[in-house]
Amino acid sequence: MIQGSAYGKYLAAAISLLIGYQDAVHAGNDVPPLTPAQQSLLKGTLERELAPLVKGARVFEGQSKDFPLKVSVSPDRRITLELGAEAGPHAEEELEDYQTRLYNRVMFNADKLGEGSNVDFLYGGRTIEYYSKRQPPQQEQDSSKPSREANQAEAVMVSPSHGYYYHHTLLKWTTQRPERNGIIEDFLTPAYARELAFWLSRRSGVETVIPRSYSDEVHEESAHAWSAMGARYHLKRVLPDNQEIWNSDSSKVNGLVEYRQDIKSRPLLANYINAAAAIHLHTNATDDDPAANGTRVIYHTGRIPDEQLANSVVCSMGEIIRATESYASFRVPAKAAFRSDLAENALANMPSVLVEMGFHTNVGDAAALKDAVFRTASMKGVEKGYRLFTEGKKCEPFTLTKVVDDPVPLGTFIPVDAHYEGNPEFEATLVTEYVECPDDMQCWTAEIPFDKRPSPVRFFIDCGSSPAPREHRMQVKIIDTDNVDTGWEPYTVSCPGNRDRNARSAFNERTYVAPVGDLIGIP
C-alpha cells in the first residue's frame, strides 16, 4: 500500500511486451593518444624505474650480464621493452615471472598518465613467437581427441591459479606465491573459481571444468591436502595416461620444471576437453609498488575473439563491482590489456583470458579479496562478460535514455515509457517519485519489481479525479538484481483533469478498473 492523497497518489506499473532487442557488438573504448611531451616523460620515468630491476638480474641459465634494456613509447600508449637477443630463447618459460615484474612496474607508472597502455617485449628486435616452441592455436578440434556429444554444450575451463609444487633444487614442496597481507594466492583462488562456476551454471547455463581438486584428502607425496595442490598433480591422478597435459616438455632451470608444467597443464586441459573458453583466475602482486591496485584482464596479443571476451569481462566486472556500495571506487580499467608472453593464454586453442581480481600486495585490495561480497560481485561480472560475449551483445552502461509520457490517457492512468540501454540482470525494480511535492498533496516513492522485458519499460501514473489539468515533475530509475542502477532521469506527467475514476478503459484488449489504494500490475 502506498499512502497519498485522492489526487495523484496511485502509481501502477505495466511492462510493455514490445520486442526490440538491438543487434550489438562488443564495446570499444577510445583512449586519447600521448603527446610527444608525455611520451618523453614516460620513457624517462620507465628507464629510471626499471633500472634497479635490471641491474644484477640473472634470470635464465647462462646469463652473464644485465639485460640491455631499451624502452620506447608510442603515441597510442604501446610501450616496448627490448631485452636483447640473448634473452629470446628463454622468453617462453624462464622469463615469464620476471617479465610480469617488469610489466607491473611499467603499468603502475603508465597508468598515472591515464589508462589504456599495453606492453610488448622484444628480444633482439624479434617477438616471442620467433623463439617459441608453441604451436599456433588450432582452428578446428583435433579429431583424435575425445569430443562432446553434439547436443551437449561445451564447458568453460575455470582455472584457480597455483597451488603446491615440488621444487627440484630446494628439494621441497612449496607454494607458487608467497604470503602478503594475509593472502597466499594459491589458496584464495579456488573459492573464486567455485563462485564463478556457480554463476556460470545459474545464469549462463554452462558446465564448468576446474583443473584443481577440492578434496581434503591428503596428497601422500607432499602431505598436503589435495585442495592445496597445483593442477598438475590433480590432472596426473585423473588423467594418468595423458602425460602431454601434466608432464609437458618444460625447462628444468632453477628446479622449476613442475612449476612450469603446472602452468601449462591448465590451457592444455582446456584444449583436451575442447572447452568453449578458458578463464584463468589470479590475484596480482608487486612488492616494488605496494600502491598498485585494481583489477586487470589480459588476453593474448592479436587474438580478436580473446580481445572481445576480455573487454566484455572487464567491462562487466567494473559495472557490478562498482554497483556494490563498499566497492563503488574500486579500480577497474575501461579496457583489457594484452600480453604475448603468458603461457596460460598463449597455449589455449580457444578464447582465453587471465583475470587478475586485485593486488594482494595492496592493503586495500587484499581486504577486498578476502571479502565474500567482493568475491561474488567480481565473479558475477566475469560470468556476465562471458555471457554477453557468447550472445554477441555489447557491454554498455545501464542508463535511461529518455522517459516519455503518452498524451493519450487510459482512463485515469497516464502511460509512461522509460527507455533504457544496457544489459540489466532481471528481476529489476523501477523506482519513481515526485521531484517537487505540491502543497496540497501527500507524495510517495513507488518501487515496482518486474521481470525480463526489452526497452522501453511501460508504467502508469494514476491522475486520480482532479477537476483541472495539472503537470507533475517526477523522476525514475531502474535498479537491476545486481544493484546496477541507471541513475535518476526526470520526466513530466501531464494530467488532463475531469477524469471519472469509475470510467473503464481498454488496454491490450483487456478492461480494468484501477483499485483504490493499491499498487497494482497492469497486464
N, C-alpha and C positions, 0 to 999 in steps of 0.2 A: 504494500500500500504506500502510495506517495501522497504526502499531505500537501494541500494547496487550497486556493480559493475556487469558487464556482466558475471563475473565468481564467482559463489558461493553465489549469493545474494538472491536466492529464496529458500524459505522453504515451503513445503506443508505438510499438515497432513492428514493421513487417519487412521482410527481406525480399527484394525483387528476385525473380527467377530468370532474369535475362542472362544469356550466355555471352560472355565477352572476354575470354582469355586472350591475352596478347601473345603473339609469337615473340620469342626473346632469345638473345644470346648472352654470353657472359659479359659482365661489366668490364669496361676498360677505364682506367683512371689515368688521365694525363698528368705527367709530372713536369713541372717547369724546369727548363734546362739551366745549367750552371753558367754564370757569366765567366768571362776569362779571369777576372779577379778572384772569383770563388774557386775556379779550377786551380789556380796557382796557390791560393791559400790552403786548400785541402791537400794538394800534393805535398806541400812543405810540411803540413801537420802530420800527414801519414808517414813521411820519411823519418821524421823525428820520433813519432810514437812507436814505429815498428823497429827502429834500430836496436833497442835493448832486447827484442825478441829474436833478432837475427844474430847478434853478436855472440859467438861461442856456441851457438846451437849445433848439435851433432845429432841428426835425426835418422839418417839412413846409414846402412853398413858401408864402411869405407869412406865416409865423408871426412875430408881432411881440412876443409876450410869453410868459412862462412858463406852463406848464400849470397850471391852478387845481386842483391835486391834492387830492382828498379821499379818505380811507381809512376803510373800515368793515369790521368783523369780526363775523361771526355766530357763534352757538354751535356750528353744525355745521362750523366751520372754513372757511367760504366767505369769502374776502377780496375786496372790491370796490375797485377803483381808478377813481375818476371823474377823467377828463382834460379835461372841458369840451366843449361842443357844437362849438366851433371845430375841434376835432381830428377830429370824426366823419367828414367827407368824405374824410379822409386815412388813416383807420384801416386800410382794406383792404390797402393796399400800403406806403405810406411809413412807417407806424408799426410794422410787424411786428418789425423788428430792435430798435428802441428798446423796444418793449413786452417783448420777450424779456429785455432787460437788466433792466427793472423786475421782471419775473416771477422771474428767478433770484435777485434781491436779496430779494424777498418770501419765496420758498420757503426760502432759506437761513436766514432768521430764524424763519419759522413752524415749520420742522422742529425747532427747539430745544424746542418745546412738544409734540413728537410728530408723527408722520407723518399724512397724510390731508388736508392743506389743498389748496384749489383757489383759483384767481384768476380773477375776472371783470373786464373793462374796460367802463366806461360812458362815454358821450360826451353830456353834457347830459341824463343820465338815460336815454339810449337805448342799446341794444346795437348791435354792429357790423352786424347784419342790417338795421337800419333804413337805414343808409347804403350798404350793399353793393350792388354790381352783380352779384354772384354769383347764378347761378340755383340754385334748390333742387335737391338730388340727385334724379336720375331714378329712378323706381321700377321702370321697365322699360327694357330696351335700346332705343335708337333704331333703328328698322327700316331707316333709311337707311344705317346703318353696317355694315361687314362683321361677320359673326358667325362663331363657330367651328362646326365640324361638330357635329351633335347627339351623336355618340359620342366627342367629344374633350373632355377635361377643361379647364375654364377655367384660365388661367395666373394665377400670382401675380406682380404687379409689385413687384420689389425695387429700390428706388432708392438708390444710393450718393450721398450729398449732395455738391453743389457742383462745383468744377472751374473752370477759367479762363473768364472772360467779358471782353467789351470794355466798358471804362468810357468813356462818351461825353463826360465832362467832362475827365477826366485824359488822354483820348486814348491809352489804352494797354490792353494785356491784363493782367489781374491776377487773383489768386486771390480767392475769395469770403471766405475766412477767413485770418487771419494765423497765423504760426508761434508756437506756445507749447510749451515743454518738448520741443522736437524733433519736434513734430507739426504738420502742416498738414492740417486735417480733409479738405480737398478730395482729398488723395492717400492718405489712410488708409482711407476708407470703401469704395473698390472691393474691397479684399481681404475686408472683412466681407461685402459683397454676394455675392462668389463663394463664400465659405464657407456662407452661408445658402442659396444656390441649390443647393449640393451636398447639404445635409441635407434640403432640401425635396424634392429628387428622390429621394434614397435612402429616406427614411422616410415622407414624405407621398405620394410618387409623383406629384408635380405638376410641370408645366412652369413655368419662371421666365422672365420678361422683365425685362431690365436696360436702362434707358434711356441709359446711358453706354457708350462704346466702350472696349475693352481693347486696341486696336491700338497698336503702337509706331510706326506710320507718322506722318508729320508733317502736321499741320493747317497748310496753307500760309499762311493769313491771319495766324496767330499765331506760327508757327514752333515751336509746342509739339507734343508727341505727342498723338495723338487721345485716348489714355487719360487725359490730364490735362485734357481739355476738359469743360465743363459739358454736361449732357444736351441742352440746346437745340441745340447745334451738330451733335451726332451725329444727332439726330432730323431736323434740316434736311437732312442728307445722305441719310438712308434714307427719309424721307417728304417729299420736296420739294414735293409737291402739297398737303400738309396744313398750310398756314401757320397754321390755327387752333390747332394744337398748339404750335408753336415760335415763332410770331411773333404772339402774342396781344396784344390791346389792353392796354398797360401804361403806367404813369406814367413819364414821361421825366425827372422831377425828380431832380436830383443826378447825372445821367448814368447812372442805374441801370436804364434800360429793359431791357437784355438780361439783367441780373441778375434782374430780376423775371420776365421771360419764361422764364428758366431754371427758376425755382421753379415756375411754373405748368405748364411743359411736362411735368413728371413726373406729376401727377394727371391732366392732360389726355390723356396717353398711356394711362394706366390705363383711362380712360373709353373711349378709342378702341378698345382691344383687348377691352373688356368683361371686364376682369380680375376674378377671384374676390375678390381682396383687394389692397390696396396697403400695402406696408411700406416706410417711409422711414427709412433708417439715417443717424444723425448721431453726432457727438461734441458734448458740451456745453462751454460756456465762460462764464466770468465773471471779468474782471480785478478786479471790485470785491470779490470774496470768494474768494481763492485756496484757502481751506479747503473750499469747496463741493465735494461729491464724490458719486459713486454714479450708478446707472442711473435713468433716468426713461422711462416710456412714456406717451404723450399721445394722447388721442382728441378728436374734436370734440364740444363741449358738446351734450348732449341726444340723441345718436345711440346708441340702445341696442345694436345689433349691434356698433358700433365699441367701445363700452364693454366689452362681453363679450369681444371679441377682445383688447383692450388689457389687461384684467385677467388673462386666460389667459396672455398673453405675459409680463407682468411676474412673475406667479407662477411660471411655468416657468423663466424666466431665473434667478430667485432660487434655485430648487431646484438647478439644475445648476451655476451659478456657485459657490454655497457648498458644493457637494459636491466641488469642486476644491480640493485641500489648500492651495494657495497663496492662494486667494481665499475662504477659509471665513468671513472677516469683511467681505467686500466689501459695500458698502451697496446693497441693492435694496429699494425700498419694498414694502409689502404690497399697495398698490392703485395703479392707474394714475391719472393726473391728466387733467383736461380743460382745453381752451382753445378759444375760438371764433375766434381771430384768425390761425390758421396756414393759409395757402393750400393747403399740401400735403394736409391733411386736409379742409379745407372744400370744395375743388373736386372731390373724389373722389366718384363715384357708387356706391361700394361700401364695405364696411368698410375703414377706413383707419386706420393707427396710425403715429405717429412715435416711433422708438426712439432715445433718447439713451443710448449704451452707457456713457458715463462722461464726466467733465470733463477735457478735455486741458489745462485751466489748473491742474489739481491735480496735484502731482508724483506722488503715489501712483497716481492713476487713469491718468495718462499712461503710467507704466511698464506698467500692466496692458494698456492699449490697444495697446501695441506688442508684447505677448506673444502668440504664436500659441496658447498654451494657453488664455488668456482668450478669444481670438477664437473658438476652437472651442466652448468651454463656453457663451459668451453666445449664439452663433448656434444651437447645439443647443437652447437654451432658447427662442429665438424660434420655431424650427420646431415644437417640441413644443407651445408655446402655440397656434400656428396649427392644428395637427392636432387637439388636444383641442377647440378651438372648432368646427372643422368636424364633429367626431364628436359634438358635444353633450355632452361629458364635463366633469366638474368638475375643475379643478386643485386638488388637495388634498394634504396631506403624505403621504409614503410611510411608513407606520407599521404595526407589528404590533399588532393589537387584542387578540388572545388566542392562546395556544398551549395545545392540549389533547391529552393522550394518550388513546388508546382503551383502555378497560379490558379489551377482549377481544383478546388477543394473536393473532397469526398465526404459529403455531409458536413459534419463539424470538423473533420480532420484535414490537415494540410500535409500532403506528401512531401517529404524532403529526401533528396538523393545525395548521399555522401560518396564521392568518387575517390578511390584510393589507388595508389601504386605500391608495389612491393609484394612480398610473399608472406602474409601473416600465417601463423600457426593457429588453427582453429581447435577449440571453440574460442571465439573472440568476444569482447564486450564493447558495446557502443555506449559512450557516456556523453550526455548532453545537459546543459544548464543555461540559465539566464546570465548574460553578461551584466545587465543592469536590471534590477528588480523594481518595477513601478511601485509607487507608494500605496496604491490601492490593491496590491496583490501579495500573496504569500508565494514565494518562489521555491524551486526544488532543483535537485540534481537527480537525473534518472540514469540508472545503469542497467543495460539490457543485453544479456548474453545472446549470441546467435551462432549457428553452425556455419559450415563452409559455404560461402557464396562468392561469386565473382563481383567485381565492381560494376555499378555502384551499389551501396547498401541503402535500401529504402526504409525510412521510418516515418512515423506520423505524429504530428503535433495536434492535439485537440484544442481548437479555439474556444470551445465552450459555447455559451449563449450570449456573448457580448452583443449589444444592440448596435454598436458603432464600429467601423473599421479601425484596425489598430496594427501597428508593427512592433515586433519584439526582437530585440538584439540578443542573440544566443551564440553559443559555441559548442562544438562537438569534437570528440576524439575517439579513436578506436584503439583498444589495447588487446594484443593477442595473448594466447595462453602462456607464452614465454615472457610476458610483461614488456614486449616490444610495443612502443607507444608512438602513434602518429604525431602527437602534439596537438594542441588546440587549433581549430580552424573556425573563425567566426562565420555566422550566417544570420539572415534576417527572415523571420516568418511574418507574412502579411495575412492577417486575419480579416475577412471581409465584413464581419458583423451580420446581424439579423439572421442568425442561424438557429434553427429549431433543433434542440438536442434529440428529439424523437424522430427526426426525418431519417428515412432509410436511404442508404447509398450502395451502389454496386461497385465491386472491385474484383477483378479476375472471375467475373460471372458468379460471384457469391455475394450474398447480402449479410450485413452485420449491423448490429446496434452496439455502440460503444457502451459498455457497462460503466456506471457511475462509480468513481472512486477506486477503480482497479487499474493496474498496469497490465496491459493485455498484448498478446501477439496476434497480428492480423495475417492470415494466410495469403 
